[in-house]
């Protein structure tokens, strides 16, 4: 999936950011992209939205939280990505 590729492509930049607090240009672009996706989802979720229409948005949010959330993401048994 595309978001998995974004996560793996920015893994080194995320580790550097966690270590020294400076985000590379690539990481800043990835963050802006994720913020745009989340903003789009928030704008399209409203109280009386049908469940069938809301489920895909929640699925995308779940994937983002799994990949970029506050816990370790394991792509493979041998490769563990620390929380962002």
C-alpha positions as CSV (number, residue, x, y, z in Angstrom):
1,X,0.0,0.0,0.0
2,X,1.1,3.5,-0.7
3,X,1.1,4.7,3.0
4,X,3.4,1.8,3.9
5,X,5.8,3.0,1.3
6,X,5.6,6.5,2.7
7,X,6.4,5.1,6.2
8,X,9.4,3.0,5.0
9,X,10.7,5.7,2.8
10,X,10.8,8.2,5.7
11,X,12.0,5.8,8.4
12,X,15.6,7.1,8.4
13,X,14.3,10.7,8.5
14,X,12.0,10.0,11.3
15,X,14.8,8.4,13.4
16,X,17.0,11.5,12.7
17,X,14.1,13.7,13.7
18,X,13.5,11.8,16.9
19,X,17.3,12.0,17.7
20,X,18.0,15.7,17.0
21,X,14.6,17.4,16.3
22,X,15.4,18.5,12.8
23,X,13.0,17.4,10.1
24,X,14.4,16.9,6.6
25,X,12.6,18.3,3.6
26,X,11.3,14.9,2.6
27,X,9.9,14.3,6.1
28,X,8.2,17.7,6.1
29,X,6.6,16.9,2.8
30,X,5.4,13.6,4.1
31,X,4.0,15.3,7.2
32,X,2.2,17.9,5.1
33,X,0.7,15.1,2.9
34,X,-0.6,13.2,6.0
35,X,-2.0,16.4,7.4
36,X,-3.8,17.0,4.2
37,X,-5.3,13.5,4.2
38,X,-6.4,13.9,7.8
39,X,-7.9,17.3,7.2
40,X,-9.8,16.0,4.2
41,X,-11.2,13.1,6.3
42,X,-12.2,15.4,9.1
43,X,-14.0,17.8,6.7
44,X,-15.9,14.9,5.2
45,X,-17.0,13.2,8.5
46,X,-20.0,14.7,10.0
47,X,-22.6,13.6,12.5
48,X,-25.4,12.4,10.2
49,X,-23.0,10.9,7.6
50,X,-24.2,7.4,6.6
51,X,-22.1,4.6,8.2
52,X,-21.4,3.1,4.8
53,X,-19.8,6.4,3.6
54,X,-17.8,6.9,6.8
55,X,-16.2,3.5,7.1
56,X,-13.6,4.0,4.4
57,X,-12.5,7.3,6.1
58,X,-12.1,5.5,9.4
59,X,-10.2,2.7,7.7
60,X,-7.7,5.2,6.3
61,X,-7.3,6.9,9.7
62,X,-6.7,3.5,11.2
63,X,-3.9,2.8,8.7
64,X,-2.3,6.1,9.4
65,X,-2.5,5.6,13.1
66,X,-1.0,2.1,12.8
67,X,1.9,3.3,10.6
68,X,2.6,6.6,12.2
69,X,1.0,6.3,15.6
70,X,2.5,6.0,19.1
71,X,3.6,2.4,19.0
72,X,6.0,0.1,17.2
73,X,5.0,-0.9,13.7
74,X,6.3,-4.3,12.5
75,X,6.5,-4.7,8.7
76,X,8.4,-7.9,9.0
77,X,9.5,-9.9,12.0
78,X,13.1,-8.7,11.5
79,X,12.2,-5.1,10.9
80,X,10.6,-3.0,13.6
81,X,9.8,0.7,13.2
82,X,9.8,2.8,16.3
83,X,6.8,5.1,17.1
84,X,6.9,8.5,15.4
